[in-house]
Amino acid sequence: MTEPVIVGVDGSDASLEATAWAAREAALRGAPLRLVHVTLRWAYDVPLVPQPAHWGPAAQAACRQLLARATERARAEAPSTEVTTEVLDGAAAEAITVAARDAQLVVVGSRGRGGFAGLLLGSVSRDLAARCPRPLVVVRPRQGGGEVVVGATGEAGQEDVLRFAFEEALLRRLPLRAVHAWTHPVAGFPGDMQPLVYDVAGIGREEERLLAEALAGWREEFPDVPLTEQVVHGHPARVLADASASAELVVVGAPGRAAFLGSTVHSLLGHAHGPVAVVPRA
């Protein structure tokens, strides 16, 4: 059985946009789509105050209504895709993380119905980006759409990230741009002396060499994907956010520590101009 694409829905406009994106992605992959709504149903039974008799049925009706609305949106985007729905118990990030074990891709909106309007990134999407065991796409309003962009570090261990990016570009019949951003090294501890003068041009050439080595062999494996290499002197989050303006999807690797969302990924998820895929480390 083909693993499904899972999308988290909560009735917000952002989750409906995520549902539409996930439906199109499932159609591209030939995969079923599973709409998941997470609710703390146990909270209705906490015996702190008398529970109104209609509370449980009303909550169930609300769940059915928002899932029906999301299902309608999904089928409008991908009429031939199999769509199923499921209601899970628990906190959203934890429940979706467990459900993700049986999925090939997880999709969420950048913000849900809760939280503060001024925050750029919702807590659920932030937590999932740090812990999701499968590739996670955080959907943001799209401005671009002419290419797929991948953040390439030039280091070992990025095979899963690069493969995901090439496969997404192939599915969409779009070119892939591998972007490698570098900055001057900084002192890591007291007494860690750094050079006062840097040969920016020389370092740039070395970074270009590292990127070329990291991409060696991928052109042969994906000959139908036009590949462009770009090395930029700048902060990775800002460089990738700028690149996202012309991208249908930006692909990055998840931070190394599962319990902590790296500053580059966190900043990119909050400022990208379109969907961002976060691929976990193997």
Secondary structure as UniProt FT lines:
FT   STRAND          5..8
FT   HELIX           13..29
FT   STRAND          33..39
FT   HELIX           41..45
FT   TURN            47..48
FT   TURN            53..54
FT   HELIX           55..77
FT   TURN            79..80
FT   STRAND          83..89
FT   HELIX           92..99
FT   HELIX           100..102
FT   STRAND          105..109
FT   TURN            117..118
FT   HELIX           123..131
FT   STRAND          136..139
FT   STRAND          148..151
FT   TURN            156..157
FT   HELIX           159..172
FT   STRAND          176..182
FT   TURN            190..191
FT   HELIX           200..215
FT   TURN            216..217
FT   HELIX           218..221
FT   TURN            223..224
FT   STRAND          227..233
FT   HELIX           236..243
FT   HELIX           244..246
FT   STRAND          249..253
FT   TURN            258..259
FT   HELIX           263..271
FT   STRAND          276..279
//
